């Protein structure tokens, strides 16, 4: 009986950690396949998830987001909050946005954790019109 209870508790914890996106993730460009940055995803007091660039692995053309249209315009890319307002919905995180600091464009976003990877999808309008990047868990 103790073994069964222990197995149940451990499987519950692994299922919980499996669905979590908090932590540091290495972003991989879906076109060049190069690692670009480290994004730290965290939960704010509003219960939603946000992500900021904590490290740049490739020097950007501009250190600031010159093409951003909102409060991030001309702000440094390093430390920039690029993911905003994601809500957990089952095993995916939706309802928020992701901003590409290179183009300054903001997209709707869906994030699904798959083991030590995140499938991060940015899209306009319908979710099948967009791009997906695979981000890798870092320590």
C-alpha contacts under 8 A as a table, 3 or more apart, distances in Angstrom:
res1	aa1	res2	aa2	distance
1	X	4	X	5.11
1	X	5	X	6.26
2	X	5	X	5.08
2	X	6	X	6.03
3	X	6	X	5.07
3	X	7	X	6.07
4	X	7	X	5.10
4	X	8	X	6.14
5	X	8	X	5.05
5	X	9	X	6.17
6	X	9	X	5.13
6	X	10	X	6.08
7	X	10	X	5.17
7	X	11	X	6.02
8	X	11	X	5.23
8	X	12	X	6.14
9	X	12	X	5.10
9	X	13	X	6.32
10	X	13	X	5.12
10	X	14	X	6.18
11	X	14	X	5.07
11	X	15	X	6.03
12	X	15	X	5.13
12	X	16	X	6.15
13	X	16	X	5.02
13	X	17	X	6.15
14	X	17	X	5.12
14	X	18	X	5.87
15	X	18	X	4.98
15	X	19	X	6.52
16	X	19	X	5.53
16	X	20	X	6.62
17	X	20	X	5.13
18	X	113	X	6.91
18	X	114	X	7.58
18	X	115	X	6.42
19	X	91	X	5.72
19	X	92	X	7.56
19	X	112	X	7.88
19	X	113	X	6.02
20	X	113	X	7.27
21	X	41	X	6.65
21	X	42	X	7.91
21	X	113	X	6.75
21	X	118	X	7.65
22	X	40	X	7.30
22	X	41	X	4.81
22	X	42	X	5.04
22	X	43	X	7.12
22	X	49	X	7.96
23	X	40	X	5.49
23	X	41	X	5.31
23	X	42	X	6.66
23	X	137	X	7.74
23	X	138	X	7.93
24	X	38	X	6.35
24	X	39	X	5.60
24	X	40	X	4.33
24	X	41	X	6.35
24	X	137	X	6.25
24	X	138	X	5.53
24	X	139	X	6.78
25	X	38	X	5.41
25	X	39	X	5.24
25	X	40	X	6.32
25	X	41	X	7.79
25	X	135	X	5.85
25	X	136	X	5.31
25	X	137	X	4.62
25	X	138	X	5.40
26	X	35	X	6.50
26	X	36	X	7.32
26	X	37	X	5.79
26	X	38	X	4.53
26	X	39	X	6.44
26	X	135	X	5.38
26	X	136	X	5.01
26	X	137	X	6.32
26	X	138	X	6.38
27	X	35	X	5.63
27	X	36	X	5.60
27	X	37	X	5.37
27	X	38	X	6.06
27	X	39	X	6.98
27	X	133	X	7.54
27	X	134	X	7.08
27	X	135	X	4.68
27	X	136	X	6.73
28	X	33	X	5.72
28	X	34	X	5.48
28	X	35	X	4.40
28	X	36	X	5.94
28	X	37	X	7.79
28	X	133	X	6.44
28	X	134	X	6.16
28	X	135	X	5.73
28	X	136	X	7.69
29	X	32	X	5.52
29	X	33	X	4.92
29	X	34	X	5.48
29	X	35	X	6.33
29	X	36	X	6.54
29	X	133	X	6.54
30	X	33	X	5.45
30	X	131	X	7.90
30	X	132	X	7.02
30	X	133	X	5.28
30	X	134	X	7.47
35	X	57	X	6.65
35	X	58	X	7.59
36	X	56	X	6.40
36	X	57	X	5.05
36	X	58	X	5.31
37	X	53	X	6.75
37	X	54	X	7.62
37	X	55	X	5.54
37	X	56	X	4.41
37	X	57	X	4.85
37	X	58	X	6.95
38	X	53	X	5.88
38	X	54	X	5.67
38	X	55	X	4.99
38	X	56	X	6.49
38	X	57	X	7.41
39	X	51	X	6.06
39	X	52	X	5.36
39	X	53	X	4.44
39	X	54	X	5.61
39	X	55	X	7.15
40	X	51	X	5.28
40	X	52	X	5.43
40	X	53	X	6.38
40	X	54	X	6.17
41	X	49	X	6.72
41	X	50	X	5.53
41	X	51	X	4.08
41	X	52	X	6.66
42	X	49	X	5.57
42	X	50	X	5.50
42	X	51	X	6.22
43	X	46	X	7.92
43	X	47	X	6.16
43	X	48	X	5.59
43	X	49	X	4.39
43	X	50	X	6.25
44	X	47	X	5.64
44	X	48	X	5.83
44	X	49	X	6.30
44	X	50	X	7.23
45	X	48	X	7.46
47	X	87	X	7.55
48	X	84	X	7.93
48	X	85	X	5.24
48	X	86	X	5.31
48	X	87	X	5.22
48	X	88	X	7.76
49	X	83	X	7.66
49	X	84	X	6.59
49	X	85	X	5.66
49	X	86	X	4.81
49	X	87	X	6.44
50	X	81	X	6.97
50	X	82	X	7.62
50	X	83	X	4.94
50	X	84	X	4.67
50	X	85	X	6.11
50	X	86	X	6.65
51	X	81	X	5.52
51	X	82	X	5.84
51	X	83	X	4.60
51	X	84	X	6.77
52	X	79	X	5.65
52	X	80	X	5.16
52	X	81	X	3.99
52	X	82	X	5.56
52	X	83	X	6.77
53	X	56	X	7.24
53	X	77	X	7.07
53	X	78	X	5.50
53	X	79	X	4.95
53	X	80	X	5.53
53	X	81	X	6.60
53	X	82	X	7.15
54	X	78	X	6.20
54	X	79	X	5.46
55	X	78	X	6.45
55	X	79	X	7.80
56	X	59	X	6.53
56	X	78	X	6.71
59	X	63	X	7.88
60	X	63	X	6.11
60	X	102	X	7.68
62	X	65	X	7.01
62	X	66	X	7.39
63	X	76	X	5.75
63	X	77	X	5.91
63	X	78	X	7.59
64	X	73	X	7.82
64	X	74	X	5.09
64	X	75	X	5.07
64	X	76	X	4.12
64	X	77	X	5.19
65	X	68	X	5.51
65	X	72	X	6.75
65	X	73	X	5.63
65	X	74	X	4.86
65	X	75	X	5.65
65	X	76	X	6.29
65	X	77	X	5.90
65	X	101	X	5.48
65	X	102	X	6.93
65	X	104	X	6.51
66	X	73	X	5.81
66	X	74	X	4.75
66	X	75	X	7.67
66	X	104	X	7.30
67	X	73	X	6.62
67	X	74	X	7.63
67	X	101	X	7.48
67	X	102	X	7.39
67	X	103	X	5.82
67	X	104	X	4.43
67	X	105	X	7.66
68	X	71	X	7.90
68	X	72	X	5.90
68	X	73	X	4.48
68	X	74	X	7.13
68	X	101	X	6.92
68	X	103	X	7.29
68	X	104	X	3.87
68	X	105	X	6.61
69	X	72	X	7.14
69	X	73	X	5.68
69	X	104	X	6.66
69	X	105	X	7.76
70	X	73	X	5.74
72	X	75	X	5.24
72	X	80	X	7.50
75	X	80	X	7.51
76	X	79	X	6.88
76	X	80	X	6.50
77	X	80	X	5.06
77	X	101	X	6.63
81	X	84	X	7.06
82	X	97	X	7.89
82	X	98	X	5.38
82	X	99	X	4.93
82	X	100	X	7.12
82	X	101	X	7.57
83	X	86	X	7.49
83	X	96	X	7.21
83	X	97	X	5.73
83	X	98	X	4.51
83	X	99	X	6.64
84	X	96	X	5.46
84	X	97	X	5.35
84	X	98	X	6.54
85	X	95	X	6.70
85	X	96	X	4.36
85	X	97	X	6.68
86	X	93	X	5.74
86	X	94	X	5.26
86	X	95	X	5.39
86	X	96	X	4.20
86	X	97	X	7.16
86	X	109	X	7.87
87	X	93	X	5.20
87	X	94	X	5.38
87	X	95	X	5.97
87	X	96	X	7.02
88	X	91	X	7.16
88	X	92	X	5.97
88	X	93	X	4.40
88	X	94	X	6.57
89	X	92	X	5.36
89	X	93	X	5.62
89	X	94	X	6.76
90	X	93	X	7.79
91	X	112	X	6.66
91	X	113	X	7.57
92	X	110	X	6.93
92	X	111	X	5.75
92	X	112	X	4.70
92	X	113	X	7.23
93	X	110	X	5.62
93	X	111	X	5.03
93	X	112	X	6.42
94	X	109	X	6.11
94	X	110	X	4.68
94	X	111	X	6.63
95	X	108	X	7.20
95	X	109	X	6.87
95	X	110	X	7.40
96	X	108	X	6.08
96	X	109	X	5.68
96	X	110	X	7.58
97	X	106	X	6.49
97	X	107	X	5.45
97	X	108	X	4.50
97	X	109	X	4.95
97	X	122	X	7.76
98	X	106	X	5.60
98	X	107	X	5.37
98	X	108	X	6.38
98	X	109	X	5.83
98	X	122	X	6.59
99	X	104	X	6.43
99	X	105	X	5.65
99	X	106	X	4.16
99	X	107	X	6.25
100	X	103	X	5.69
100	X	104	X	5.43
100	X	105	X	5.58
100	X	106	X	6.41
101	X	104	X	4.84
101	X	105	X	7.31
107	X	122	X	5.32
107	X	123	X	5.31
107	X	124	X	5.79
108	X	122	X	5.62
108	X	123	X	5.32
108	X	124	X	6.18
108	X	125	X	7.64
109	X	120	X	7.12
109	X	121	X	5.52
109	X	122	X	4.66
109	X	123	X	6.40
110	X	119	X	8.00
110	X	120	X	6.04
110	X	121	X	5.22
110	X	122	X	6.80
111	X	118	X	6.47
111	X	119	X	5.57
111	X	120	X	4.64
111	X	121	X	6.31
112	X	118	X	5.68
112	X	119	X	5.18
112	X	120	X	6.77
113	X	116	X	7.36
113	X	117	X	5.92
113	X	118	X	4.47
113	X	119	X	6.26
114	X	117	X	5.16
114	X	118	X	5.87
114	X	119	X	7.15
115	X	118	X	7.84
116	X	136	X	6.08
116	X	137	X	5.24
117	X	134	X	6.29
117	X	135	X	5.45
117	X	136	X	4.65
117	X	137	X	5.96
118	X	133	X	7.97
118	X	134	X	5.58
118	X	135	X	4.99
118	X	136	X	6.52
118	X	137	X	7.83
119	X	132	X	6.40
119	X	133	X	5.89
119	X	134	X	4.85
119	X	135	X	6.57
120	X	132	X	5.42
120	X	133	X	5.21
120	X	134	X	6.25
120	X	135	X	7.14
121	X	130	X	6.92
121	X	131	X	5.62
121	X	132	X	4.19
121	X	133	X	6.42
122	X	127	X	7.89
122	X	130	X	5.65
122	X	131	X	5.58
122	X	132	X	6.43
123	X	126	X	6.96
123	X	127	X	5.55
123	X	128	X	7.43
123	X	129	X	5.79
123	X	130	X	4.04
123	X	131	X	6.46
124	X	127	X	6.93
124	X	129	X	6.37
124	X	130	X	6.44
125	X	129	X	7.33
126	X	129	X	5.84
127	X	130	X	6.39
